[in-house]
Every structure is written in C-alpha cells, then in structure tokens.
Amino acid sequence: MEKESVIREIETAFDGVSREGGVSLHQAQALDDYRHEEEVAQAIALDTEARWQDVPESDIGVMDAAMCFMDDIGLKYYLPAYMV
C-alpha cells in the first residue's frame, strides 16, 4: 500500500507539468549517443506524449543516462516518470 501512496503523491505533485520548450527524452538520448545535430533535432519527434504519465516505461528503462543531457524543463517533466 505504501508504494501506491507514494506514486499518488508524485502524480499529484507533478500533475500538469509541461515539457514545452524543454529537451525531450529521445533528444537527450541522441545527445548522449553523440548524434549529429540534425539527428538530435529529429529525435524530438519521437516523443509524442502530452503528459509525463504517458511516457512508455520501456523508454524510461533503456534511456537511464538521458537525464544527464536534459535541461531544467525536461528534467522536471521526466523526473516523476523515472521516480514512478
């Protein structure tokens, strides 16, 4: 029961957080992979979700280092998905 309570608190605390103007998950991963500038720009299109709650768990699981390449906006948006 404690796990569900913590998840509810995270969802409440980060409800409505937007990624608009921030670095996206695939964009950060492309930066981590030293991709060309064009590829980094194109990677943004791969992140189509409108809410952090909709970020696929599979993406979170394989892009664990991407957070190092996010700006403040992207970090605030994706942090709750990683915490959950």
PyRosetta script that sets phi, psi and omega in degrees:
from pyrosetta import init, pose_from_sequence

init()
pose = pose_from_sequence("MEKESVIREIETAFDGVSREGGVSLHQAQALDDYRHEEEVAQAIALDTEARWQDVPESDIGVMDAAMCFMDDIGLKYYLPAYMV")
pose.set_psi(1, -33.1)
pose.set_omega(1, -178.4)
pose.set_phi(2, -62.9)
pose.set_psi(2, -39.0)
pose.set_omega(2, 179.5)
pose.set_phi(3, -58.7)
pose.set_psi(3, -47.4)
pose.set_omega(3, -179.8)
pose.set_phi(4, -63.0)
pose.set_psi(4, -36.3)
pose.set_omega(4, 178.9)
pose.set_phi(5, -65.6)
pose.set_psi(5, -42.5)
pose.set_omega(5, 178.5)
pose.set_phi(6, -65.4)
pose.set_psi(6, -42.5)
pose.set_omega(6, 178.6)
pose.set_phi(7, -61.5)
pose.set_psi(7, -41.9)
pose.set_omega(7, 177.6)
pose.set_phi(8, -62.0)
pose.set_psi(8, -39.9)
pose.set_omega(8, 178.1)
pose.set_phi(9, -63.8)
pose.set_psi(9, -42.5)
pose.set_omega(9, 177.9)
pose.set_phi(10, -62.7)
pose.set_psi(10, -45.6)
pose.set_omega(10, -180.0)
pose.set_phi(11, -61.7)
pose.set_psi(11, -39.2)
pose.set_omega(11, 178.5)
pose.set_phi(12, -68.8)
pose.set_psi(12, -45.0)
pose.set_omega(12, -176.6)
pose.set_phi(13, -65.6)
pose.set_psi(13, -34.6)
pose.set_omega(13, -175.9)
pose.set_phi(14, -107.5)
pose.set_psi(14, 12.7)
pose.set_omega(14, -179.9)
pose.set_phi(15, -62.8)
pose.set_psi(15, 131.3)
pose.set_omega(15, 176.8)
pose.set_phi(16, 84.3)
pose.set_psi(16, 2.1)
pose.set_omega(16, 178.7)
pose.set_phi(17, -67.9)
pose.set_psi(17, 133.3)
pose.set_omega(17, -176.8)
pose.set_phi(18, -107.0)
pose.set_psi(18, 151.0)
pose.set_omega(18, 175.6)
pose.set_phi(19, -99.2)
pose.set_psi(19, -1.7)
pose.set_omega(19, -175.4)
pose.set_phi(20, -54.2)
pose.set_psi(20, 123.2)
pose.set_omega(20, 179.8)
pose.set_phi(21, 86.8)
pose.set_psi(21, -2.0)
pose.set_omega(21, -177.9)
pose.set_phi(22, -107.5)
pose.set_psi(22, 172.0)
pose.set_omega(22, 178.9)
pose.set_phi(23, -73.8)
pose.set_psi(23, 131.5)
pose.set_omega(23, -179.7)
pose.set_phi(24, -87.2)
pose.set_psi(24, 168.5)
pose.set_omega(24, -177.2)
pose.set_phi(25, -62.5)
pose.set_psi(25, -50.0)
pose.set_omega(25, -179.7)
pose.set_phi(26, -68.2)
pose.set_psi(26, -32.7)
pose.set_omega(26, 176.3)
pose.set_phi(27, -63.9)
pose.set_psi(27, -45.5)
pose.set_omega(27, 178.5)
pose.set_phi(28, -63.5)
pose.set_psi(28, -39.0)
pose.set_omega(28, 178.3)
pose.set_phi(29, -64.6)
pose.set_psi(29, -39.9)
pose.set_omega(29, 177.7)
pose.set_phi(30, -63.5)
pose.set_psi(30, -38.2)
pose.set_omega(30, 175.0)
pose.set_phi(31, -63.4)
pose.set_psi(31, -42.8)
pose.set_omega(31, 178.4)
pose.set_phi(32, -62.1)
pose.set_psi(32, -33.9)
pose.set_omega(32, -179.1)
pose.set_phi(33, -86.6)
pose.set_psi(33, 6.9)
pose.set_omega(33, 179.6)
pose.set_phi(34, 57.2)
pose.set_psi(34, 40.3)
pose.set_omega(34, 178.8)
pose.set_phi(35, -72.7)
pose.set_psi(35, 159.7)
pose.set_omega(35, 176.6)
pose.set_phi(36, -65.2)
pose.set_psi(36, 156.6)
pose.set_omega(36, -177.7)
pose.set_phi(37, -53.8)
pose.set_psi(37, -40.5)
pose.set_omega(37, 178.7)
pose.set_phi(38, -62.1)
pose.set_psi(38, -43.0)
pose.set_omega(38, 179.9)
pose.set_phi(39, -66.1)
pose.set_psi(39, -37.7)
pose.set_omega(39, 177.5)
pose.set_phi(40, -62.5)
pose.set_psi(40, -44.2)
pose.set_omega(40, 179.6)
pose.set_phi(41, -65.0)
pose.set_psi(41, -39.2)
pose.set_omega(41, -179.7)
pose.set_phi(42, -70.5)
pose.set_psi(42, -26.7)
pose.set_omega(42, -177.3)
pose.set_phi(43, -63.2)
pose.set_psi(43, -25.7)
pose.set_omega(43, 179.7)
pose.set_phi(44, -57.5)
pose.set_psi(44, -36.3)
pose.set_omega(44, -177.5)
pose.set_phi(45, -64.8)
pose.set_psi(45, -17.8)
pose.set_omega(45, -179.9)
pose.set_phi(46, -77.1)
pose.set_psi(46, -16.1)
pose.set_omega(46, -179.5)
pose.set_phi(47, -101.9)
pose.set_psi(47, 92.6)
pose.set_omega(47, -173.4)
pose.set_phi(48, -100.6)
pose.set_psi(48, -6.5)
pose.set_omega(48, -177.0)
pose.set_phi(49, -68.4)
pose.set_psi(49, 151.6)
pose.set_omega(49, 179.7)
pose.set_phi(50, -100.6)
pose.set_psi(50, -14.7)
pose.set_omega(50, -178.7)
pose.set_phi(51, -132.7)
pose.set_psi(51, 147.6)
pose.set_omega(51, 179.6)
pose.set_phi(52, -63.2)
pose.set_psi(52, -27.1)
pose.set_omega(52, 179.5)
pose.set_phi(53, -64.7)
pose.set_psi(53, -19.0)
pose.set_omega(53, -177.6)
pose.set_phi(54, -97.1)
pose.set_psi(54, 1.2)
pose.set_omega(54, 177.1)
pose.set_phi(55, -66.9)
pose.set_psi(55, 125.8)
pose.set_omega(55, -178.1)
pose.set_phi(56, -60.5)
pose.set_psi(56, 133.1)
pose.set_omega(56, 177.6)
pose.set_phi(57, -57.4)
pose.set_psi(57, -32.9)
pose.set_omega(57, 179.8)
pose.set_phi(58, -63.2)
pose.set_psi(58, -36.1)
pose.set_omega(58, 176.8)
pose.set_phi(59, -67.7)
pose.set_psi(59, -43.0)
pose.set_omega(59, 179.4)
pose.set_phi(60, -60.5)
pose.set_psi(60, -40.8)
pose.set_omega(60, -177.1)
pose.set_phi(61, -66.8)
pose.set_psi(61, -32.9)
pose.set_omega(61, -176.2)
pose.set_phi(62, -100.4)
pose.set_psi(62, -8.9)
pose.set_omega(62, -178.8)
pose.set_phi(63, -115.6)
pose.set_psi(63, 50.2)
pose.set_omega(63, -175.0)
pose.set_phi(64, -71.6)
pose.set_psi(64, -25.0)
pose.set_omega(64, -179.9)
pose.set_phi(65, -89.8)
pose.set_psi(65, -8.5)
pose.set_omega(65, -175.8)
pose.set_phi(66, -61.0)
pose.set_psi(66, -29.9)
pose.set_omega(66, -177.9)
pose.set_phi(67, -59.8)
pose.set_psi(67, -25.4)
pose.set_omega(67, 178.7)
pose.set_phi(68, -66.5)
pose.set_psi(68, -18.3)
pose.set_omega(68, -176.1)
pose.set_phi(69, -110.1)
pose.set_psi(69, 12.3)
pose.set_omega(69, -179.9)
pose.set_phi(70, -93.2)
pose.set_psi(70, 154.5)
pose.set_omega(70, 171.2)
pose.set_phi(71, -87.1)
pose.set_psi(71, -178.0)
pose.set_omega(71, -177.9)
pose.set_phi(72, -59.7)
pose.set_psi(72, -38.5)
pose.set_omega(72, -178.2)
pose.set_phi(73, -66.7)
pose.set_psi(73, -49.0)
pose.set_omega(73, 179.6)
pose.set_phi(74, -62.9)
pose.set_psi(74, -40.2)
pose.set_omega(74, -180.0)
pose.set_phi(75, -64.0)
pose.set_psi(75, -44.8)
pose.set_omega(75, 179.4)
pose.set_phi(76, -63.6)
pose.set_psi(76, -34.7)
pose.set_omega(76, -178.7)
pose.set_phi(77, -72.5)
pose.set_psi(77, -44.8)
pose.set_omega(77, -174.2)
pose.set_phi(78, -88.6)
pose.set_psi(78, -21.0)
pose.set_omega(78, -177.7)
pose.set_phi(79, -53.3)
pose.set_psi(79, -46.8)
pose.set_omega(79, -179.8)
pose.set_phi(80, -63.6)
pose.set_psi(80, -33.5)
pose.set_omega(80, 177.9)
pose.set_phi(81, -64.3)
pose.set_psi(81, -40.7)
pose.set_omega(81, 177.4)
pose.set_phi(82, -68.0)
pose.set_psi(82, -39.0)
pose.set_omega(82, -178.8)
pose.set_phi(83, -65.6)
pose.set_psi(83, -40.8)
pose.set_omega(83, -179.7)
pose.set_phi(84, -69.7)
pose.dump_pdb("model.pdb")
